[in-house]
């Protein structure tokens, strides 16, 4: 049986202080057989051509500002995944494929908070090897095709993870309102549309979400936090279909934390 593919909303460093959300992530991983390794695509790494992060143990990337010091002292020493890096490179650069794409390596690039923040809650023992891959584009169809090329990884035990946020407009982020306040209407509308489109397995609408979804350009003033979804869609589509379930729902300071599992 193929390893599941997941898209999760990753929050920010303070996710670790949210007892409900951390429990939801822990419960999620408890229901999944431990993967051999994890390939994660985060909203916080755009780099072209496609680039693979460290396989030699570069430190975490604390790519955020203005938080208390304790968030910059978090560690997550997951094993490296050099064999996975070789496999990803082979799949994306296979000769004779019209979708072949160059792949670079950046051994200085550790996991960013879009990767280690949720993984620390899902695999707290840091005993699953992790490799991070950049997004070379924000074009949904381009990312979907990359996901299709990566689909064979599922059969060898790799869990492909897209890490973003189902809605992401930081103008809505209001700590004074509390994490469970009523979300802005645009956030709720987009979240509902995404839920229904995913239930219907409507790939065309999802790929064309900027023109099909209500309030899309308000929910995503820039689309990098929805973009990792398309890698996971491609991988699921190519290797077993788009049967899915919404595992985590609700809002966090107005942002939708909806997350899905395929397979």
Secondary structure as UniProt FT lines:
FT   STRAND          5..9
FT   HELIX           13..17
FT   HELIX           19..30
FT   STRAND          37..46
FT   STRAND          50..52
FT   HELIX           69..72
FT   HELIX           82..93
FT   TURN            95..96
FT   TURN            98..99
FT   STRAND          103..105
FT   TURN            107..108
FT   HELIX           113..122
FT   TURN            124..125
FT   STRAND          129..135
FT   HELIX           140..150
FT   HELIX           151..156
FT   STRAND          158..164
FT   HELIX           170..172
FT   HELIX           175..177
FT   TURN            179..180
FT   HELIX           185..199
FT   TURN            200..201
FT   HELIX           203..207
FT   HELIX           209..212
FT   TURN            214..215
FT   HELIX           216..219
FT   HELIX           224..238
FT   TURN            239..240
FT   STRAND          244..248
FT   STRAND          251..252
FT   TURN            253..254
FT   STRAND          255..256
FT   STRAND          259..262
//
